[in-house]
Amino acid sequence: MALSIVHRATGVALYFGTILLVWWLIAAASGPTAYAHVQAFTGSIIGRLIAFGYTWALMHHMLSGVRHLVWDLGYGFKASEREWLTWAALIGGICLTILLWVVAYAIGGGR
């Protein structure tokens, strides 16, 4: 039940994160000054925490969606299977987020 609530909360968080993504795209199209303002925000510790949270919400929501797909196909309804799918979505979302950020920093040189 708790993970179902988290799934809905991450869906709502994705709406707000998408607003930030749109802000970044509009700034990129508007010119260097507007883009510099967005980059200053996203480069700050608060901006990076928001981006990290957005990444986790995206990964967790995706894996919870896969869990629901498995259920829609008629599998995973035994108590042990439900428990495994729940933990897989939770831990998988965290691991994928960390992996994505490590790779991004490795490719981008920490920028």
Secondary structure, DSSP 8 states (H G I E B T S, - for coil): -HHHHHHHHHHHHHHHHHHHHHHHHHHHHH-HHHHHHHHHHHHSHHHHHHHHHHHHHHHHHHHHHHHHHHHHTT---SHHHHHHHHHHHHHHHHHHHHHHHHHHHHHHTT-
